[in-house]
Amino acid sequence: MSKKVFLSPSNQYDNRYAYGNTTEGVQCGKIAEACKIALVRNGIDVMLKHDESMQEKCQKSNEFGADLHVPIHTNAFNGSVTGTRMFCYSASGEGMKACKAIFNVLAPITPGTSENIKVDTSLYEVRTPNAPTAYIEVDFHDNPTSAKWIVENTTLIGETIAKGICNYFGITYKAGGSASTPTEKPVSGELYRVRKTWKDAASQIGAFAILENAIKACKSGYSVFDSKGNKIYPKAQPAPAKKTTAEVAKEVLEGKWGNGAERKSKLEKAGYNYDEVQNYVNKLVSAPTKKSVDEIAREVIAGKWGNGLSRKLKLKKAGYNPSEVQKRVNQLLG
């Protein structure tokens, strides 16, 4: 039966590299993909989960029935320390054996010198999976020299980790093609980039072959773009329907838009023409107050509105209902 390995590359897209305008999440994803290809080539079953949470990854690893759980990270400290670090659950367990097998081939090729294997049960992906864990910190990404080396050698790193895993399982490692040339493009040819804006390439926190993974990595203030610069996520929300000038003017009179400069700022921010609204407000304020039907009826009786059709037209023009006024007149004359 084939051995099973669960690869868990870092999804820490906020951890920026000192070289290459990239992040830990992006580079560890590339390393893991290269490692997977090499492991499959050597007859090992692989499950790779990148952007899921640690809890989800450990659950999937257990469901997969992994024989080895391998988190892949890069490190950071003070910008000067470099070297490969590895962690496991027990000094006498299978995790330590796997760490040694990987460390023995990986540490010699990385540029750093401060290197070791330690027991660290505080790490969630060391203590939680059912399978033994070989937790890898390839080298330090806050050092420009080691960061540059990682970026330029992701395939070599992935292949080397795979070789160490094969050595742990006692499998004769079969090398592939050139391990020194990283595979930069996904098979599909499409990359979904996570940036603040399409033009702001410096803000990019990742590029993904799978749209779902790009959306998971997209945080507040960022968007997902396709290779042509089209915004894929989040979808633009339709603008709320605007109120009429008359409706907004009435709200101004009710005090809902504040006063002075505050009112002007709020109206313009909401997309309204301040001068247009204010002119309508002035019109409403200067409009004469309408009299009651009773007052108009008494004026009709006093002869102030004329008679017959002339009276009716005058009342309509002034905004009164002639029928209501006449009804009240009849009541008063009773």
N, C-alpha and C positions, 0 to 999 in steps of 0.2 A: 504493500500500500504506500502511495506517495506521501511524503512529509508535507505538512501544511504550515505555512508561515503567514502571519498577519503583519502587514506593514502599516505603520501609523505615522505618516509624515506630519510635521508641525503645521498647524493652521494659524500661526501667529503672524498675520499680515501687517501688524503694527510694528513689528521689530525690524527696523530698517537697517540695511547693510551700509558699511562705511565705503562701499564701492558699488558702482553699477546701477544706482537708482532702483534698487530692488529690495525684497524683504525675505525674512526667514521662511514664511509660508510658501512663497513662490519657489525658492531654490530647493527647499526640502521636498516639495512636490516633484520637481524634476529628478532629484536623486532617487526618490522612491519609485518613480516610473521606470528609470533605468535599472534599478535593482530588481523590480518585478520581471522585466523582460529577461534578465539574466537567470533568475531563479526558475522561471517557466522553461527556459531553454535547457535547464539542468534537471527537468522532471519534477520540480517542486510545485505543489498547488499553492496559489497565492491569493489572498484577499487584501486589497488596498483600500483604505478609507482615509480621505484627506481632510475634508472640511467639517466632518461630524465632531461632536463634543467628545471629550475623553470618556464620559460615561457611555455614550453610544458606541464608541470604538471598542471598549472593553466588552460590552455586551455582544457585539458582532463577532469579536475574536472568540468568545466562549461558544457562541452558537456555531461558528465555523469549525470548532474543535481544533484550534491551532496547536501545533507542537512547539511553536516559538512565537513570541510577541515582540515586535521590533519597532519601537518608536524612533524616529529619525529627526534630530534637531540640530541647530547650530547654536553656539553659545555667545555670551556677552559678559564683560566684566568692567574693565577700565580702559579699553582701547589698546592695551599693550600686551596683555597675556594672550598666548596662542597655544594650541595643542588639542589633541583628541581626549575627550573624557567619556567614560562609560559607567553605567550604573546597573546594579542587579539587586535581588532580594536577599540573597544569602551567600556568604563566602564559600560555602561548601555545596551549593546547589547547582542545578543545571543552568541557571541564569549566568552564574559566574563562568561556567565552562564555555557557554556560548559567547559571552563577552570576550573572553581570552582569545577564542578562535577568530573573532572579528577584529579585535584590537591588534592582534599579531600581524594582520595584513594591512589594516587601515592606518594605524599610527605611523608606520614607516613612510607612507606617501604624503601625509599631510604636512604643511610647512611648520607647524608649531612644535614646541619642545616640552611644554608643561603638560604632561600626559599621565593619565592613571585610570584605574578601574576602582570604583568604590561601591560599597553596600549602602543603599539609601532607600529605606522603606517608606520615607515620607512622600515619595513620588507616586502619584495615583496610578500611573500605568506600570509601575513596578510591583505594587502590592495587590492590585485588583484582579488582573487577568488570571484565569486558571492555568494558562501556559506559562512556562518560565519566560522572563523578560530580559532582553539585552537592549538596554536603553542607550542610544548613541547621541553624543554631542560631537559632531564631526570636527569642528574647529570653531574659532571665535570670529563672528561676523562684524564685530565692532572694531576690528583691526583691519586697516586697508589692505595690507598684504595678504592676510589669510582670506579676507572677504573676496578679493579679486581671484585668488586661487580657487575658491569654492565655486564662484560663478562660472569660471572657465573650465571646470572639471567635474560637472555634475554627473556625467555618464561614467567617467572613470571611478568616481566615488561610489556610485550605485553598483557598478560591476564588482568593485573591491569588497563591498559589504556582502554581496551575494556570494563571492568566493569564500569569505569567512564563514558564512552560514553553511555552505556546502562542506567546508572542512569540519564544522561542528557535527554535522549529520553523518560524516564519513563518506560523502559523495564526491567522486572525482569531478573536479570543476572543468566544465567545457567552456572555453572562451569564445566570445562571439567575434564581431568585426572589431574595428578600432574603438577602443574604450576611451580614447583621449578626446574624441570629438563629440560634444554634447548634442543631443537631439533637441533642437530649438522649437520645431513646429509640431503640433499635434497631427495625427493622421487625417483628421477631417479638414484641415486647412483653415478653419475658422477659430478665431480667438475672441473671447468676450472680455473686454478690458474694464476694470473698475477704476474710475477717476472722478474728480470733482466736476470737470467739464472735459469735453473731447479735446479741446486745444491745450488744456493743462496737463501735458504728458508727465510733468514732474510730480504730479499728485497721485500717479497710478500706484495702487497697492496690490495689483495682481492681474494676470491674464489667464483665462481659463478656456479649455476646449469644451467644457460642459457648462451650459447656461445656468443650470441649477446651482452649481458650485459658485459661479460668479455672483448670483443673487444672494447666496448665503454669506459671502464675504463683503457684500455691499452694506456699508454702515451709513448712518445719518450724514447728510451733506454730500454723499457720493452717488454716482449713477453707473449703470452698466451700458456699455456701448459695443456695437458690433464692429467688424473690421473696417466698415465704411463710415464710421462715426455716427451712425444712427443710434439714438437713445432707446434702449430696449427696456430698461427698468430703472426707477419706477415709472409707470405710465403717467403721463400728464393728466391731471384732474381737470375736468371742464370747469370753466369759470362760472361762478354763481350768477344767476340772472340779475341784471342791474335794475334798480327801481327807477321810476320816472323822476324827472326833475321836480315835479309837483309833490310826489311822495316824499322825496328827500327834504324838500323845503319845509313841509309840514313837520317832519322829524326834527329839523333844526329848531323850529319854533317850540317844539316840545322839550328841547334841551338835550336831545340824544347825541348831538355831535359836538358838544362843548362850545367854547367861545373863542373869538379872536384867532390867533395863530394856530392854536390847537385844533380849532374847527377846520381851518384851511388845510392843515396837514392831513387830518383824518380823511377829509373829502377827496383830496388829490390821491392819497394812498389807495383809497377804495375805487379810484378810477372815475371820479366825478369832476366836472368843471366847476371850480369854486365860484367864479364870477357868474356863471349861469345860474347856479343854485342861489347865490346871494341876491341876484336880481329878482328871482322869483319870490324869495323871502320878503324883499322890500315891497314887492307888488301885493303880497298877501297882507302885510302889515298896514299898507296905505289904503287898502280897499275899504270902502264905507261899510259899517256894520248894518246888516239887514234888520229891518223892523219886524215885529211879530205880525201874524195875520190879523190879530185883533186891532193893532195900531193902524195897519193899512186899511182895514175895513172902515174904521172911524174916519180916516182921511177921505175915503171914497164917499162916505155919507156927507162929508163937509165939502165935497165937490172938487177936491184937489187932483183927482185923477181923470177928470172928464167923464164922458158917457159912452155907452155902446161900444162899437168896435175900437174906437180910439182909446178908451180905457183899457180894454183887453190887451191891445198891443203894447201900451205903456207898461202895464203890469208884467207882461212876459219879458219885455226888454230889461226890466229892473230885477228880474230873477224871481218873480212871484207867480204863484199858480192862480190864474184868474178865477177858476171854479171854486177853489178853497176860500178865496177872498169874498166872492159873491155869496157863498154859503154863510159866511160869518156876518156879512151885511144884512142878509135876510133875517138871521137870528136876532141881530141888534134892533132891527126895525119891527120885528115880531109881530 
